[in-house]
Amino acid sequence: MTKQKQIDIGLNIEAPKEVCVDKHCPFHGGYKVHGRTLEGDVTRDVTNKTANIEFTRILPLTKFERFEKRISRIKAHVPPCILVKKGNLVKIAEGRKISKTKNFVVVEVKK
């Protein structure tokens, strides 16, 4: 029996069961994640290997003693070993720039 190599990317996340040959995959390629990790909903998954992630953040308004809700949208790379659909809750991690607008990669799907 062959033992499967334990893949560790520095986060408490299990590696996907599928194997891919994408060079921007943090589990099977050489892409290293560092920096922020965020959770959000997938709003678009039409483009190839890219998904739009939307999350809300709350900012305080000290003058009016209230809070303001803002929505941020981030484009993230989706490796072929992770299946993402519109409406899924995903966890993304920051890394180096992949393209002009992408510097995050999807590391986990939380349904």
Contacts in CASP RR format, 6 or more apart in sequence:
PFRMAT RR
TARGET T0000
AUTHOR 0000-0000-0000
METHOD contacts of the structure
MODEL  1
MTKQKQIDIGLNIEAPKEVCVDKHCPFHGGYKVHGRTLEGDVTRDVTNKT
ANIEFTRILPLTKFERFEKRISRIKAHVPPCILVKKGNLVKIAEGRKISK
TKNFVVVEVKK
6 15 0 8 1.000
7 15 0 8 1.000
7 27 0 8 1.000
7 28 0 8 1.000
9 26 0 8 1.000
9 27 0 8 1.000
9 32 0 8 1.000
9 33 0 8 1.000
9 93 0 8 1.000
9 107 0 8 1.000
10 33 0 8 1.000
11 33 0 8 1.000
11 37 0 8 1.000
11 93 0 8 1.000
11 107 0 8 1.000
13 91 0 8 1.000
13 107 0 8 1.000
13 108 0 8 1.000
14 108 0 8 1.000
15 27 0 8 1.000
16 27 0 8 1.000
16 81 0 8 1.000
16 82 0 8 1.000
18 80 0 8 1.000
18 81 0 8 1.000
19 28 0 8 1.000
19 81 0 8 1.000
20 28 0 8 1.000
20 79 0 8 1.000
20 80 0 8 1.000
20 81 0 8 1.000
21 28 0 8 1.000
21 29 0 8 1.000
22 28 0 8 1.000
22 29 0 8 1.000
22 49 0 8 1.000
22 79 0 8 1.000
22 80 0 8 1.000
22 81 0 8 1.000
23 29 0 8 1.000
23 30 0 8 1.000
23 31 0 8 1.000
24 31 0 8 1.000
24 77 0 8 1.000
24 79 0 8 1.000
24 98 0 8 1.000
24 105 0 8 1.000
25 31 0 8 1.000
25 79 0 8 1.000
25 80 0 8 1.000
25 81 0 8 1.000
25 105 0 8 1.000
26 32 0 8 1.000
26 33 0 8 1.000
26 79 0 8 1.000
26 93 0 8 1.000
26 105 0 8 1.000
26 107 0 8 1.000
27 79 0 8 1.000
27 81 0 8 1.000
28 79 0 8 1.000
28 81 0 8 1.000
31 95 0 8 1.000
31 96 0 8 1.000
31 105 0 8 1.000
32 95 0 8 1.000
32 96 0 8 1.000
33 93 0 8 1.000
33 94 0 8 1.000
33 95 0 8 1.000
33 105 0 8 1.000
33 107 0 8 1.000
34 94 0 8 1.000
34 95 0 8 1.000
35 93 0 8 1.000
35 94 0 8 1.000
35 95 0 8 1.000
36 93 0 8 1.000
36 94 0 8 1.000
37 91 0 8 1.000
37 92 0 8 1.000
37 93 0 8 1.000
37 94 0 8 1.000
37 107 0 8 1.000
38 53 0 8 1.000
38 55 0 8 1.000
38 74 0 8 1.000
38 91 0 8 1.000
38 92 0 8 1.000
38 104 0 8 1.000
39 55 0 8 1.000
39 89 0 8 1.000
39 90 0 8 1.000
39 91 0 8 1.000
39 92 0 8 1.000
39 110 0 8 1.000
40 53 0 8 1.000
40 54 0 8 1.000
40 55 0 8 1.000
40 89 0 8 1.000
40 90 0 8 1.000
40 91 0 8 1.000
40 92 0 8 1.000
41 53 0 8 1.000
41 54 0 8 1.000
41 55 0 8 1.000
41 87 0 8 1.000
41 88 0 8 1.000
41 89 0 8 1.000
41 90 0 8 1.000
42 51 0 8 1.000
42 52 0 8 1.000
42 53 0 8 1.000
42 54 0 8 1.000
42 84 0 8 1.000
42 85 0 8 1.000
42 86 0 8 1.000
42 87 0 8 1.000
42 88 0 8 1.000
42 89 0 8 1.000
42 90 0 8 1.000
43 52 0 8 1.000
43 53 0 8 1.000
43 54 0 8 1.000
43 73 0 8 1.000
43 86 0 8 1.000
43 87 0 8 1.000
44 51 0 8 1.000
44 52 0 8 1.000
44 86 0 8 1.000
45 51 0 8 1.000
45 52 0 8 1.000
45 78 0 8 1.000
45 84 0 8 1.000
45 85 0 8 1.000
45 86 0 8 1.000
49 77 0 8 1.000
49 78 0 8 1.000
49 79 0 8 1.000
49 80 0 8 1.000
50 75 0 8 1.000
50 76 0 8 1.000
50 77 0 8 1.000
50 78 0 8 1.000
50 102 0 8 1.000
51 75 0 8 1.000
51 76 0 8 1.000
51 78 0 8 1.000
51 84 0 8 1.000
51 90 0 8 1.000
51 106 0 8 1.000
52 73 0 8 1.000
52 74 0 8 1.000
52 75 0 8 1.000
52 76 0 8 1.000
53 73 0 8 1.000
53 74 0 8 1.000
53 75 0 8 1.000
53 76 0 8 1.000
53 90 0 8 1.000
53 92 0 8 1.000
53 104 0 8 1.000
53 106 0 8 1.000
54 71 0 8 1.000
54 72 0 8 1.000
54 73 0 8 1.000
54 74 0 8 1.000
55 71 0 8 1.000
55 72 0 8 1.000
55 74 0 8 1.000
56 69 0 8 1.000
56 70 0 8 1.000
56 71 0 8 1.000
56 72 0 8 1.000
57 69 0 8 1.000
57 70 0 8 1.000
57 72 0 8 1.000
58 67 0 8 1.000
58 68 0 8 1.000
58 69 0 8 1.000
58 70 0 8 1.000
59 67 0 8 1.000
59 68 0 8 1.000
59 70 0 8 1.000
60 66 0 8 1.000
60 67 0 8 1.000
60 68 0 8 1.000
61 67 0 8 1.000
61 68 0 8 1.000
74 92 0 8 1.000
74 104 0 8 1.000
75 101 0 8 1.000
75 102 0 8 1.000
75 104 0 8 1.000
76 90 0 8 1.000
76 92 0 8 1.000
76 102 0 8 1.000
76 104 0 8 1.000
76 105 0 8 1.000
76 106 0 8 1.000
77 98 0 8 1.000
77 102 0 8 1.000
77 104 0 8 1.000
77 105 0 8 1.000
77 106 0 8 1.000
78 84 0 8 1.000
78 105 0 8 1.000
78 106 0 8 1.000
79 105 0 8 1.000
79 106 0 8 1.000
82 106 0 8 1.000
82 107 0 8 1.000
82 108 0 8 1.000
82 109 0 8 1.000
83 109 0 8 1.000
84 90 0 8 1.000
84 106 0 8 1.000
84 109 0 8 1.000
88 109 0 8 1.000
88 110 0 8 1.000
88 111 0 8 1.000
89 109 0 8 1.000
89 110 0 8 1.000
89 111 0 8 1.000
90 106 0 8 1.000
90 108 0 8 1.000
90 109 0 8 1.000
90 110 0 8 1.000
91 106 0 8 1.000
91 107 0 8 1.000
91 108 0 8 1.000
91 109 0 8 1.000
91 110 0 8 1.000
92 104 0 8 1.000
92 105 0 8 1.000
92 106 0 8 1.000
92 107 0 8 1.000
93 104 0 8 1.000
93 105 0 8 1.000
93 107 0 8 1.000
94 103 0 8 1.000
94 104 0 8 1.000
95 103 0 8 1.000
95 104 0 8 1.000
95 105 0 8 1.000
96 103 0 8 1.000
97 103 0 8 1.000
98 105 0 8 1.000
END
